[in-house]
Amino acid sequence: MQSNRTPRRITLSILGAAALVAAPASASILNYVGECVPFARAASGIQIWGDAWTWWSQAASKYQRGQTPEVGAVVAFAKSESLQLGHVAVVSRVIEPRTIMVTHANWSRIGGKRGQVEQDVTLFDVSRDGDWTQVKVWYRDNTGLGGRSYPVHGFIYGRPVSGAKVAKARPAPELTGERPDYVGSLIDAYAR
């Protein structure tokens, strides 16, 4: 009788393993609801924790940083009066030297609630020197670029600095949409 139990247990184990393999690996990052930091980490693959305003300094010993946007890089917003914890967003498209698209969470109110993801929204460099230190962000609540500009430290790239014990980041495939509105992005940026 005991021999009958063993095949049944093995069969159930095999069926359970097959069910796990057949299940989707993860839900879409676009369905995320929450703060910007966990979303940026998942969407960019850049492994930094803590408030958004701390990402720039934390990245110094882990990832390359700079002032030029690249797809998959994290835009690190500085702490300011209006962004007391900073903000992080992930570059999804580079449109032209002063206009990019980002995918981020917890910026605009969608259906009256914060925390949701917005894909391929306009970020416009309004800095005097064109160095991405001040930006305006497309804001869903007024369907255009907001009236306020925000200080930015720069871009955190997914490439480790020499000697860092972190893996190269791999951005999520859903970072950008199939048909982003390039023309709309340029209109948002320059029709002010």
C-alpha positions as CSV (number, residue, x, y, z in Angstrom):
1,M,0.0,0.0,0.0
2,Q,2.8,2.4,0.7
3,S,4.1,2.1,-2.9
4,N,0.8,3.6,-4.1
5,R,1.4,6.8,-2.1
6,T,4.9,7.5,-3.5
7,P,3.8,7.7,-7.2
8,R,0.9,9.9,-6.2
9,R,3.2,12.3,-4.3
10,I,5.6,12.4,-7.2
11,T,2.8,13.1,-9.6
12,L,1.4,15.9,-7.5
13,S,4.9,17.4,-7.1
14,I,5.4,17.3,-10.9
15,L,2.0,18.9,-11.5
16,G,2.7,21.6,-8.9
17,A,6.0,22.4,-10.5
18,A,4.4,22.6,-13.9
19,A,1.7,25.0,-12.7
20,L,4.4,27.3,-11.3
21,V,6.3,27.2,-14.6
22,A,3.1,28.0,-16.6
23,A,2.1,30.9,-14.4
24,P,3.2,34.4,-15.6
25,A,6.5,35.5,-14.0
26,S,5.1,38.9,-12.8
27,A,2.4,41.4,-13.3
28,S,2.8,44.3,-15.6
29,I,4.8,47.2,-14.1
30,L,2.1,49.5,-15.6
31,N,-0.4,48.1,-13.0
32,Y,1.7,49.2,-10.1
33,V,0.2,51.5,-7.6
34,G,2.4,53.1,-4.9
35,E,5.4,55.4,-4.4
36,C,7.9,56.4,-7.1
37,V,10.9,54.7,-5.6
38,P,9.8,51.0,-5.8
39,F,8.4,51.6,-9.2
40,A,11.7,53.2,-10.5
41,R,13.7,50.4,-9.0
42,A,11.5,47.8,-10.8
43,A,11.3,49.6,-14.1
44,S,14.9,50.6,-14.4
45,G,16.6,47.6,-12.7
46,I,18.8,50.1,-10.7
47,Q,19.1,48.7,-7.2
48,I,18.9,51.7,-4.9
49,W,16.7,52.0,-1.8
50,G,15.6,54.9,0.3
51,D,13.9,58.2,-0.3
52,A,14.1,59.5,-3.9
53,W,16.2,62.5,-2.9
54,T,19.0,60.2,-1.6
55,W,19.3,58.2,-4.9
56,W,21.8,60.6,-6.5
57,S,24.4,60.4,-3.6
58,Q,23.8,56.6,-3.2
59,A,24.5,56.1,-6.9
60,A,27.9,57.6,-6.7
61,S,29.5,54.4,-5.4
62,K,27.3,52.0,-7.4
63,Y,26.2,53.4,-10.8
64,Q,27.5,55.9,-13.4
65,R,25.8,59.3,-13.3
66,G,25.7,62.2,-15.7
67,Q,23.7,65.0,-17.3
68,T,22.7,63.4,-20.6
69,P,19.4,61.5,-20.8
70,E,19.5,57.8,-21.9
71,V,16.7,55.3,-22.2
72,G,16.5,53.3,-18.9
73,A,18.3,55.9,-16.8
74,V,16.7,57.2,-13.7
75,V,16.1,60.9,-13.4
76,A,16.9,61.9,-9.9
77,F,14.9,64.9,-8.7
78,A,16.4,66.9,-5.9
79,K,14.7,67.6,-2.6
80,S,12.7,70.8,-2.8
81,E,9.9,72.7,-1.1
82,S,7.4,71.1,-3.4
83,L,9.1,67.7,-3.5
84,Q,10.2,67.1,0.1
85,L,11.2,63.5,-0.6
86,G,12.4,64.2,-4.1
87,H,11.2,62.1,-7.0
88,V,12.6,59.5,-9.4
89,A,11.4,58.6,-12.9
90,V,12.7,56.4,-15.6
91,V,13.6,57.7,-19.1
92,S,11.5,55.9,-21.6
93,R,12.3,57.9,-24.8
94,V,14.8,60.6,-25.8
95,I,12.9,62.9,-28.2
96,E,15.5,65.7,-28.7
97,P,18.3,67.2,-26.6
98,R,15.9,69.1,-24.2
99,T,12.8,66.9,-24.4
100,I,12.4,63.3,-23.2
101,M,9.7,61.0,-22.1
102,V,9.6,59.3,-18.7
103,T,7.6,56.5,-17.1
104,H,7.0,57.1,-13.5
105,A,4.6,56.5,-10.6
106,N,2.9,58.8,-8.1
107,W,3.0,62.1,-10.0
108,S,-0.4,63.0,-11.3
109,R,-3.8,62.2,-9.8
110,I,-5.6,59.6,-11.9
111,G,-9.2,59.2,-11.1
112,G,-8.6,61.5,-8.1
113,K,-5.9,59.2,-6.7
114,R,-2.1,59.4,-6.6
115,G,0.3,56.4,-6.9
116,Q,-0.5,55.2,-10.4
117,V,1.9,54.8,-13.3
118,E,2.1,57.2,-16.2
119,Q,3.9,55.9,-19.3
120,D,5.8,58.1,-21.8
121,V,5.1,61.5,-20.3
122,T,7.0,64.7,-21.3
123,L,9.9,66.0,-19.3
124,F,11.3,69.2,-20.6
125,D,14.7,70.7,-19.7
126,V,14.2,74.4,-18.7
127,S,17.6,75.0,-17.3
128,R,19.5,78.1,-18.5
129,D,22.5,76.1,-19.7
130,G,20.6,73.1,-21.1
131,D,22.2,70.8,-18.5
132,W,19.0,69.1,-17.2
133,T,19.3,70.8,-13.7
134,Q,15.7,72.3,-13.9
135,V,12.8,70.5,-15.6
136,K,9.1,70.9,-16.1
137,V,7.0,67.7,-16.0
138,W,3.8,66.9,-17.9
139,Y,1.0,66.9,-15.3
140,R,-2.2,65.0,-16.1
141,D,-4.3,67.2,-13.8
142,N,-3.9,70.2,-16.1
143,T,-3.2,68.1,-19.3
144,G,0.1,69.8,-20.0
145,L,3.4,70.8,-18.5
146,G,3.0,72.0,-15.0
147,G,3.6,75.7,-14.1
148,R,6.4,74.8,-11.7
149,S,10.0,73.8,-12.5
150,Y,11.8,71.2,-10.4
151,P,15.5,70.9,-9.6
152,V,17.2,67.7,-10.9
153,H,20.6,66.2,-9.9
154,G,20.9,64.3,-13.1
155,F,20.6,60.8,-14.6
156,I,21.6,57.6,-13.0
157,Y,22.7,55.1,-15.6
158,G,22.4,51.3,-15.1
159,R,26.1,50.8,-15.6
160,P,28.1,50.0,-12.5
161,V,31.0,52.2,-11.6
162,S,34.4,50.5,-11.5
163,G,34.7,48.1,-8.5
164,A,31.0,48.3,-7.6
165,K,29.4,45.0,-6.5
166,V,26.1,45.6,-8.4
167,A,25.0,44.0,-11.7
168,K,24.3,46.0,-14.8
169,A,20.6,47.1,-14.6
170,R,18.1,45.8,-17.1
171,P,15.1,48.1,-17.7
172,A,11.7,46.5,-17.9
173,P,10.4,45.9,-21.5
174,E,7.2,47.9,-20.7
175,L,9.1,51.0,-20.0
176,T,7.8,52.6,-23.2
177,G,4.6,52.2,-25.2
178,E,4.3,51.0,-28.8
179,R,3.2,54.4,-30.1
180,P,4.4,57.3,-27.9
181,D,3.2,60.7,-29.0
182,Y,6.4,62.4,-30.1
183,V,4.7,65.4,-31.7
184,G,2.5,65.9,-28.6
185,S,5.6,65.8,-26.5
186,L,7.3,68.5,-28.5
187,I,4.1,70.6,-28.5
188,D,3.9,70.2,-24.7
189,A,7.5,71.3,-24.4
190,Y,7.6,74.3,-26.8
191,A,4.1,75.6,-26.9
192,R,4.3,77.5,-23.6
